[in-house]
Amino acid sequence: MKAPVDEGSLVVNLPDGLLKRVKAEAARSNRSESSLVADVLNAWFDDEVHEAVMEGVREADAGRLLDFDNVDQELREQVASRRAARAR
């Protein structure tokens, strides 16, 4: 039996375009909008994801930018590495 989960409510006003994207993704993945948004927020606040984004912002602010090909290659390598680690 699952333990009860403490939940709260939050009302968020989203721009129409973003709201449509949330609704479409929730429908496509057969999930509730609340579940989808909660997962996105959990991923954002995950230390690794949040820190990686903030590091990128600091790098950009300092004028250290990568071109698309470098970013694309680095992301592909990271995805492959994570998939290999999960497969073990």
C-alpha atoms as a printed R data frame, in Angstrom:
   type eleno elety resid chain resno      x      y       z
1  ATOM     1    CA   MET     A     1  0.000  0.000   0.000
2  ATOM     2    CA   LYS     A     2  1.390  3.369  -1.006
3  ATOM     3    CA   ALA     A     3  1.897  5.971   1.684
4  ATOM     4    CA   PRO     A     4 -0.196  9.091   1.208
5  ATOM     5    CA   VAL     A     5  1.586 11.908  -0.574
6  ATOM     6    CA   ASP     A     6  1.356 15.413   0.773
7  ATOM     7    CA   GLU     A     7  0.088 17.628  -1.996
8  ATOM     8    CA   GLY     A     8 -0.623 21.297  -2.271
9  ATOM     9    CA   SER     A     9 -2.165 23.518  -4.866
10 ATOM    10    CA   LEU     A    10 -0.591 26.208  -6.969
11 ATOM    11    CA   VAL     A    11 -2.384 28.331  -9.531
12 ATOM    12    CA   VAL     A    12 -0.172 29.367 -12.433
13 ATOM    13    CA   ASN     A    13 -1.144 31.645 -15.302
14 ATOM    14    CA   LEU     A    14  0.612 30.560 -18.487
15 ATOM    15    CA   PRO     A    15  0.812 32.232 -21.878
16 ATOM    16    CA   ASP     A    16 -1.628 30.636 -24.320
17 ATOM    17    CA   GLY     A    17  1.103 29.033 -26.411
18 ATOM    18    CA   LEU     A    18  2.739 27.375 -23.404
19 ATOM    19    CA   LEU     A    19 -0.596 26.217 -22.017
20 ATOM    20    CA   LYS     A    20 -1.416 24.588 -25.368
21 ATOM    21    CA   ARG     A    21  1.944 22.797 -25.319
22 ATOM    22    CA   VAL     A    22  1.362 21.508 -21.780
23 ATOM    23    CA   LYS     A    23 -2.114 20.283 -22.653
24 ATOM    24    CA   ALA     A    24 -0.916 18.640 -25.864
25 ATOM    25    CA   GLU     A    25  1.988 16.858 -24.152
26 ATOM    26    CA   ALA     A    26 -0.247 15.698 -21.298
27 ATOM    27    CA   ALA     A    27 -2.740 14.278 -23.791
28 ATOM    28    CA   ARG     A    28 -0.004 12.706 -25.930
29 ATOM    29    CA   SER     A    29  1.588 11.011 -22.929
30 ATOM    30    CA   ASN     A    30 -1.762 10.091 -21.347
31 ATOM    31    CA   ARG     A    31 -0.917 11.996 -18.164
32 ATOM    32    CA   SER     A    32 -2.586 14.705 -16.187
33 ATOM    33    CA   GLU     A    33 -1.379 18.253 -16.708
34 ATOM    34    CA   SER     A    34 -0.544 18.426 -12.984
35 ATOM    35    CA   SER     A    35  1.611 15.303 -13.175
36 ATOM    36    CA   LEU     A    36  3.461 16.608 -16.223
37 ATOM    37    CA   VAL     A    37  4.143 20.009 -14.668
38 ATOM    38    CA   ALA     A    38  5.216 18.414 -11.366
39 ATOM    39    CA   ASP     A    39  7.723 16.198 -13.204
40 ATOM    40    CA   VAL     A    40  9.099 19.170 -15.138
41 ATOM    41    CA   LEU     A    41  9.518 21.177 -11.943
42 ATOM    42    CA   ASN     A    42 11.127 18.228 -10.153
43 ATOM    43    CA   ALA     A    43 13.602 17.869 -13.012
44 ATOM    44    CA   TRP     A    44 14.348 21.604 -12.925
45 ATOM    45    CA   PHE     A    45 15.033 21.568  -9.209
46 ATOM    46    CA   ASP     A    46 17.106 18.393  -9.437
47 ATOM    47    CA   ASP     A    47 20.576 19.581  -8.471
48 ATOM    48    CA   GLU     A    48 22.263 18.231 -11.585
49 ATOM    49    CA   VAL     A    49 19.835 19.759 -14.079
50 ATOM    50    CA   HIS     A    50 19.499 23.094 -12.329
51 ATOM    51    CA   GLU     A    51 23.237 23.465 -11.797
52 ATOM    52    CA   ALA     A    52 23.951 22.584 -15.435
53 ATOM    53    CA   VAL     A    53 21.533 25.263 -16.627
54 ATOM    54    CA   MET     A    54 22.947 27.857 -14.241
55 ATOM    55    CA   GLU     A    55 26.501 26.995 -15.305
56 ATOM    56    CA   GLY     A    56 25.459 27.586 -18.907
57 ATOM    57    CA   VAL     A    57 23.951 30.946 -17.988
58 ATOM    58    CA   ARG     A    58 27.175 31.965 -16.203
59 ATOM    59    CA   GLU     A    59 29.231 30.882 -19.216
60 ATOM    60    CA   ALA     A    60 27.005 32.849 -21.590
61 ATOM    61    CA   ASP     A    61 27.102 35.917 -19.347
62 ATOM    62    CA   ALA     A    62 30.899 35.724 -19.455
63 ATOM    63    CA   GLY     A    63 30.803 35.595 -23.258
64 ATOM    64    CA   ARG     A    64 31.887 31.966 -23.489
65 ATOM    65    CA   LEU     A    65 29.470 30.498 -26.009
66 ATOM    66    CA   LEU     A    66 29.493 27.364 -28.137
67 ATOM    67    CA   ASP     A    67 28.296 27.078 -31.689
68 ATOM    68    CA   PHE     A    68 25.429 24.744 -32.538
69 ATOM    69    CA   ASP     A    69 27.596 21.902 -33.859
70 ATOM    70    CA   ASN     A    70 29.613 21.760 -30.631
71 ATOM    71    CA   VAL     A    71 26.483 21.823 -28.466
72 ATOM    72    CA   ASP     A    72 24.781 19.194 -30.609
73 ATOM    73    CA   GLN     A    73 27.787 16.870 -30.387
74 ATOM    74    CA   GLU     A    74 28.156 17.332 -26.627
75 ATOM    75    CA   LEU     A    75 24.467 16.640 -26.012
76 ATOM    76    CA   ARG     A    76 24.554 13.518 -28.170
77 ATOM    77    CA   GLU     A    77 27.563 12.244 -26.205
78 ATOM    78    CA   GLN     A    78 25.844 12.932 -22.870
79 ATOM    79    CA   VAL     A    79 22.645 11.190 -23.959
80 ATOM    80    CA   ALA     A    80 24.596  8.172 -25.195
81 ATOM    81    CA   SER     A    81 26.564  8.025 -21.944
82 ATOM    82    CA   ARG     A    82 23.406  8.161 -19.815
83 ATOM    83    CA   ARG     A    83 21.688  5.508 -21.917
84 ATOM    84    CA   ALA     A    84 24.709  3.229 -21.610
85 ATOM    85    CA   ALA     A    85 24.784  3.750 -17.844
86 ATOM    86    CA   ARG     A    86 21.074  2.893 -17.547
87 ATOM    87    CA   ALA     A    87 21.537 -0.240 -19.661
88 ATOM    88    CA   ARG     A    88 24.121 -1.665 -17.251
